[in-house]
Amino acid sequence: ARLLRDAGFEVIYTGLFQTPDTVAAAAVDEDVDVIGLSMLSGAHMTLAPLVVEALRARGCEVPVVVGGIVPPQDVSDLEAAGIAAVLGPGASADEVVETIATAARGERPHRGY
């Protein structure tokens, strides 16, 4: 969050351990341009697609970017589930900022892997 704030983005941090429904509700309430999910628990294949589903159930098509410990073999499945981009371990600050900015413009970010 601090990295993106320092790059000039307005960041709404909802805290740790949010459910897909609370993330989607906050995104709709705050009229966000992009959702960034930090996934360090290994639950990315379950939780990230559920966020996309919860958004769609609310009529919202906000791009979702996932970062964290995501094995490269999971990226294609996440993208097929509606995730806009995945940033793996070692993504640079510049790569994070550019990926979020690209998603906010409604463009498809390049693959982070």
QUIGILIN-V990217 format. One record per run of one state. SS is the DSSP state (helix for helix, strand for strand, loop for the rest). FROM is the first residue (numbers start at 1). TO is the last residue. If there is no record, write none. Layout:
BEGIN
ss=SS from=FROM to=TO
ss=SS from=FROM to=TO
END
This chain:
BEGIN
ss=loop from=1 to=1
ss=helix from=2 to=6
ss=loop from=7 to=19
ss=helix from=20 to=30
ss=loop from=31 to=33
ss=strand from=34 to=39
ss=loop from=40 to=43
ss=helix from=44 to=57
ss=loop from=58 to=62
ss=strand from=63 to=68
ss=loop from=69 to=71
ss=helix from=72 to=80
ss=loop from=81 to=84
ss=strand from=85 to=87
ss=loop from=88 to=92
ss=helix from=93 to=104
ss=loop from=105 to=113
END
